[in-house]
Amino acid sequence: MDGSLGVPLSSKGINILIAEDDVAVAKGFQLILEKAGYRIVGLAHDGIQAMDLAIKTTPDLILMDIKMPRMDGLEAARRINQNNRKGYIPIVLVTAYADQKLVEKAKESGVLGYLVKPVHLDDLVPAVELAYSAAQRINALEGVVENLSQELESRKVVERAKGILMKRLNISEEEALSMMQKESRRQRIKLRDLAKAIISSDKVMS
């Protein structure tokens, strides 16, 4: 916490979208969060609008009511992260009911926080901070997995291209790799891209 203001240090720069069908409650959340140092990028009053604003504003976190017109918060939460390609958006759900079935559904929708109304500053800020922190770790792990997957795919493509050169030119694996490395440097392209070109050319010639 910032000792002088009592504001969480990580709140600086966090953009929050509020989705709540009760306008007065939404404004109340806005006042609490802005007072705590967060930036509010939009107010949605139904599930469909929440989805639209999530695309337009790309928030760092969404505070979402469960019971809303047109589409409930659980379905909106599920769709937002299902269709989002820029990283996982943490969602904190708020509801007037402490229902275990709702909690289970919230977990299935990938929600990272769950609050029961009436929500106060002492409850809301920790929930936002924890959800935001957890989402950062999730996004970091997904980035590592994606990089590893790309590296593995690149290796497979290079190995396949090496095999093609070895067979067509009757050369060793070391010679094939050296030839590809020299050509990739000459053309100033990635080894993976050169390998793909070799594979595509082989398909045409076969």
FIZAKE-187686 format. One record per residue: residue number from 1; x, y, z of N, C-alpha, C in turn. Coordinates in steps of 0.02 Angstrom, whole numbers, m for minus. Atoms other than C-alpha are relative to their C-alpha. Layout:
REM residues N
> n	nX	nY	nZ	caX	caY	caZ	cX	cY	cZ
> NUM	X	Y	Z	X	Y	Z	X	Y	Z
...
***
This chain:
REM residues 206
> n	nX	nY	nZ	caX	caY	caZ	cX	cY	cZ
> 1	41	m61	0	0	0	0	43	63	0
> 2	m33	m65	m2	51	181	m27	m15	30	69
> 3	11	m20	m68	77	239	152	m33	67	9
> 4	28	m67	m8	25	419	120	m73	4	m20
> 5	69	m4	24	m137	387	28	m42	m61	15
> 6	37	62	m11	m184	210	72	m25	m31	m64
> 7	20	26	66	m194	168	m114	48	m55	m20
> 8	m44	54	22	m127	2	m179	47	25	m55
> 9	m48	m23	50	33	33	m279	m18	m24	m70
> 10	15	28	66	m25	m82	m420	m62	30	m31
> 11	60	m29	28	m186	18	m441	16	53	m54
> 12	m19	m51	49	m90	148	m541	4	m31	m69
> 13	m1	25	69	m125	117	m724	m49	m55	m14
> 14	49	53	12	m261	m15	m700	m65	30	m25
> 15	62	m24	30	m410	18	m814	m56	m50	14
> 16	54	44	m20	m575	m53	m752	m65	16	m37
> 17	66	m6	30	m739	m82	m844	m51	m25	52
> 18	53	19	m47	m895	m87	m733	m62	m21	m39
> 19	62	25	32	m1044	m192	m790	m51	m12	55
> 20	51	3	m53	m1196	m164	m678	m63	33	m26
> 21	61	m27	29	m1377	m141	m730	m32	55	42
> 22	26	m53	m43	m1421	m31	m581	47	60	m5
> 23	m42	m59	13	m1357	141	m629	28	29	64
> 24	m23	m28	m64	m1346	202	m449	56	m42	30
> 25	m51	45	m26	m1246	49	m396	65	6	m42
> 26	m58	m8	45	m1132	67	m548	39	63	17
> 27	m33	m63	m18	m1097	248	m502	34	m5	67
> 28	m31	11	m66	m1063	194	m323	66	m37	m6
> 29	m63	36	12	m933	68	m383	52	46	m31
> 30	m46	m46	33	m857	202	m494	33	47	51
> 31	m26	m46	m50	m838	323	m348	50	m35	46
> 32	m45	38	m44	m760	189	m236	66	m14	m34
> 33	m60	20	36	m637	131	m368	43	60	m19
> 34	m39	m59	18	m587	305	m426	33	30	62
> 35	m29	m24	m63	m560	356	m245	61	m42	19
> 36	m56	45	m15	m444	205	m228	57	6	m50
> 37	m55	m12	47	m342	264	m377	m5	m35	m67
> 38	9	36	63	m411	158	m520	m31	46	m53
> 39	31	m37	54	m465	222	m691	m60	m40	m27
> 40	59	33	27	m642	181	m750	m6	17	m74
> 41	0	m12	72	m646	159	m939	m69	m7	m31
> 42	67	6	27	m832	123	m958	m49	m29	50
> 43	55	27	m41	m1000	83	m879	m48	m36	m46
> 44	47	39	39	m1105	m57	m954	m59	m18	44
> 45	60	14	m40	m1284	m91	m901	m36	m64	m21
> 46	24	67	16	m1313	m261	m981	58	m41	m27
> 47	m54	44	21	m1211	m412	m1035	26	13	m70
> 48	m20	m13	69	m1209	m371	m1221	44	63	m3
> 49	m38	m62	m2	m1149	m194	m1187	68	m11	33
> 50	m63	17	m33	m1015	m265	m1071	49	m31	m50
> 51	m43	32	51	m949	m373	m1213	26	52	m50
> 52	m20	m51	49	m948	m226	m1335	53	47	29
> 53	m47	m46	m31	m859	m110	m1213	66	m34	16
> 54	m61	37	m14	m733	m246	m1169	45	m1	m62
> 55	m37	m2	63	m683	m249	m1353	27	69	m14
> 56	m19	m69	16	m679	m60	m1372	52	29	48
> 57	m42	m32	m50	m591	m14	m1209	59	m43	23
> 58	m52	47	m22	m481	m169	m1181	21	12	73
> 59	m15	m14	m71	m490	m152	m990	50	m50	29
> 60	m45	45	m35	m363	m227	m871	m40	m46	47
> 61	42	39	m45	m506	m292	m762	m73	22	m9
> 62	72	m15	5	m697	m303	m766	m34	m17	66
> 63	43	12	m58	m813	m284	m616	m70	m13	m28
> 64	59	22	36	m967	m380	m673	m56	m24	46
> 65	59	25	m36	m1140	m399	m597	m23	m65	m34
> 66	23	63	29	m1214	m573	m623	m68	9	m34
> 67	68	m7	27	m1399	m530	m648	m6	64	m40
> 68	7	m58	44	m1410	m414	m799	m45	m16	m58
> 69	43	11	58	m1529	m390	m946	39	m25	m61
> 70	m25	24	65	m1502	m470	m1118	49	m58	6
> 71	m47	54	m11	m1357	m577	m1055	28	6	70
> 72	m24	m5	m69	m1306	m621	m878	76	5	2
> 73	m71	m12	m7	m1133	m584	m811	43	m61	m9
> 74	m38	61	8	m1078	m765	m809	13	m16	m74
> 75	m8	13	71	m1110	m788	m995	43	53	m33
> 76	m41	m53	27	m1035	m619	m1035	73	m10	16
> 77	m69	13	m22	m879	m663	m935	31	m55	m42
> 78	m25	57	38	m861	m828	m1026	17	21	m72
> 79	m10	m20	70	m880	m749	m1199	57	50	m8
> 80	m52	m52	4	m765	m602	m1163	69	m32	m4
> 81	m66	31	0	m616	m712	m1123	7	m55	m53
> 82	m2	49	54	m662	m843	m1252	21	33	m65
> 83	m13	m35	63	m651	m713	m1391	58	49	4
> 84	m54	m48	m8	m510	m607	m1320	67	m31	m19
> 85	m64	26	24	m343	m632	m1409	59	40	27
> 86	m53	m43	m25	m244	m500	m1314	19	m17	72
> 87	m15	20	m68	m229	m595	m1151	m62	m7	42
> 88	56	13	m45	m341	m650	m1009	m19	63	38
> 89	25	m57	m37	m450	m513	m934	m30	m25	65
> 90	28	22	m64	m481	m540	m747	m69	30	11
> 91	68	m22	m12	m664	m528	m699	m19	m15	72
> 92	25	7	m69	m733	m498	m524	m76	6	m4
> 93	73	0	1	m917	m544	m509	m29	27	65
> 94	36	m23	m59	m1037	m458	m392	m73	m24	m5
> 95	68	26	0	m1206	m528	m340	m32	14	68
> 96	37	m9	m63	m1341	m506	m209	m10	m66	36
> 97	13	66	m28	m1342	m693	m177	64	m40	9
> 98	m58	44	m14	m1210	m805	m95	m21	m72	m14
> 99	25	65	22	m1262	m959	m193	58	m44	m23
> 100	m55	44	17	m1142	m1107	m205	m1	m20	m74
> 101	6	18	71	m1209	m1153	m377	28	56	m44
> 102	m26	m57	38	m1169	m977	m439	77	2	5
> 103	m73	1	m9	m994	m992	m366	31	m52	m47
> 104	m26	52	44	m967	m1155	m461	m3	21	m73
> 105	6	m24	68	m1031	m1078	m622	51	55	m14
> 106	m49	m54	8	m918	m927	m594	70	m30	m12
> 107	m64	33	9	m767	m1043	m579	6	m28	m70
> 108	0	28	67	m815	m1128	m742	7	54	m53
> 109	m4	m56	48	m825	m957	m827	68	35	3
> 110	m66	m29	m3	m646	m917	m778	3	64	41
> 111	2	m60	m41	m693	m783	m651	52	m5	56
> 112	m53	0	m51	m556	m732	m528	m21	32	66
> 113	22	m31	m62	m660	m645	m395	m75	m3	6
> 114	72	7	m11	m833	m656	m317	m18	39	63
> 115	20	m42	m57	m913	m525	m204	m76	1	8
> 116	72	m3	m15	m1083	m518	m119	m18	71	21
> 117	24	m67	m17	m1178	m353	m111	m30	1	70
> 118	m32	m63	19	m1172	m233	m25	77	m5	3
> 119	m73	4	4	m989	m212	m75	30	65	27
> 120	m33	m58	m30	m877	m96	25	72	5	m24
> 121	m69	m13	21	m706	m21	m8	48	m54	26
> 122	m45	49	m30	m622	m143	112	m6	m69	m32
> 123	8	63	36	m692	m289	11	20	6	m73
> 124	m8	m8	72	m682	m219	m164	73	6	m21
> 125	m69	m12	20	m502	m159	m172	43	m63	5
> 126	m39	63	m2	m422	m323	m110	m20	m49	m55
> 127	23	46	53	m530	m422	m233	28	21	m67
> 128	m27	m26	63	m475	m310	m377	75	m14	m4
> 129	m72	9	0	m292	m319	m327	20	m74	m10
> 130	m16	71	6	m291	m509	m307	m16	m27	m69
> 131	19	24	67	m384	m539	m471	48	26	m53
> 132	m46	m29	49	m270	m421	m567	68	m35	4
> 133	m64	34	m10	m114	m502	m493	m2	m71	m28
> 134	7	68	24	m177	m677	m532	m2	m2	m77
> 135	5	m3	73	m218	m627	m712	68	13	m31
> 136	m67	m13	26	m42	m560	m737	41	m65	m2
> 137	m37	64	m1	29	m729	m686	m27	m47	m53
> 138	30	43	51	m94	m820	m799	25	20	m70
> 139	m22	m24	66	m48	m711	m949	74	m14	m11
> 140	m72	14	7	138	m734	m914	11	m73	m16
> 141	m6	72	12	119	m923	m908	m23	m18	m70
> 142	25	14	67	15	m924	m1067	51	23	m53
> 143	m52	m24	47	152	m822	m1152	57	m49	m5
> 144	m54	50	0	284	m950	m1100	m21	m61	m40
> 145	25	59	36	177	m1094	m1163	m4	12	m75
> 146	5	m17	71	145	m1005	m1327	69	2	m33
> 147	m68	m3	28	331	m971	m1353	30	m69	m7
> 148	m25	68	4	374	m1152	m1315	m32	m38	m57
> 149	36	33	55	241	m1212	m1437	27	23	m67
> 150	m27	m27	62	308	m1097	m1572	70	m27	m14
> 151	m69	26	8	487	m1155	m1540	m1	m73	m23
> 152	5	70	18	435	m1337	m1550	m23	m8	m73
> 153	24	3	69	340	m1306	m1712	55	20	m49
> 154	m56	m22	43	491	m1214	m1785	50	m57	m9
> 155	m48	56	3	605	m1361	m1743	m25	m55	m46
> 156	30	52	43	485	m1482	m1829	7	19	m74
> 157	m3	m24	69	482	m1375	m1986	72	m3	m26
> 158	m71	1	19	673	m1358	m1990	23	m72	m12
> 159	m19	70	7	696	m1545	m1965	m27	m30	m65
> 160	30	25	62	578	m1582	m2108	36	27	m61
> 161	m36	m31	57	667	m1460	m2224	70	m31	m7
> 162	m66	32	3	836	m1536	m2177	m6	m68	m34
> 163	9	66	30	770	m1708	m2223	m9	4	m75
> 164	11	m9	72	714	m1644	m2393	66	13	m35
> 165	m65	m16	31	886	m1570	m2431	47	m60	1
> 166	m43	59	m5	976	m1726	m2370	m17	m51	m54
> 167	22	50	49	873	m1835	m2484	13	23	m72
> 168	m6	m25	69	876	m1724	m2639	72	13	m20
> 169	m70	m17	15	1059	m1671	m2628	50	m53	22
> 170	m43	54	m24	1126	m1830	m2548	56	27	44
> 171	m49	m30	m46	1212	m1734	m2408	m17	m20	72
> 172	11	19	m70	1231	m1759	m2221	m46	51	35
> 173	42	m44	m38	1122	m1682	m2087	36	66	16
> 174	m39	m60	m16	1262	m1562	m2037	6	46	m60
> 175	m7	m40	61	1285	m1505	m2216	m66	34	m18
> 176	65	m28	15	1099	m1479	m2240	m15	59	45
> 177	13	m54	m47	1085	m1374	m2082	45	60	m14
> 178	m47	m55	15	1241	m1272	m2127	m23	38	m62
> 179	24	m31	62	1170	m1240	m2301	m60	46	15
> 180	59	m38	m17	1005	m1180	m2228	18	63	41
> 181	m20	m57	m41	1090	m1067	m2100	33	54	m42
> 182	m33	m48	43	1198	m985	m2232	m51	36	m45
> 183	50	m29	44	1049	m958	m2347	m47	47	38
> 184	44	m44	m40	941	m885	m2208	35	66	16
> 185	m38	m62	m12	1080	m761	m2168	5	42	m63
> 186	m7	m35	64	1103	m718	m2351	m64	37	m18
> 187	64	m30	17	918	m685	m2376	m29	43	57
> 188	22	m38	m59	901	m608	m2202	m72	m18	20
> 189	65	25	m22	752	m716	m2158	11	m52	55
> 190	m6	49	m54	717	m831	m2012	8	m70	m29
> 191	m12	69	21	774	m1011	m2025	m66	m37	m10
> 192	65	32	6	594	m1066	m1997	m34	17	m66
> 193	32	m22	62	532	m963	m2145	34	m31	m61
> 194	m36	33	54	669	m1033	m2257	m21	m73	m4
> 195	20	70	m2	622	m1208	m2201	m70	m10	m31
> 196	67	4	29	439	m1176	m2246	3	6	m75
> 197	m7	m10	72	493	m1116	m2418	27	m63	m33
> 198	m28	63	26	595	m1275	m2444	m54	m54	m3
> 199	54	50	m2	447	m1383	m2394	m52	14	m54
> 200	50	m19	51	328	m1286	m2509	28	m16	m69
> 201	m31	14	65	451	m1303	m2654	2	m75	m14
> 202	m2	73	8	468	m1490	m2623	m68	m27	m19
> 203	67	23	17	280	m1510	m2632	m15	12	m74
> 204	12	m16	70	277	m1425	m2801	39	m47	m46
> 205	m44	43	41	421	m1531	m2868	m18	m73	3
> 206	17	71	m9	351	m1695	m2802	m55	m22	m49
***
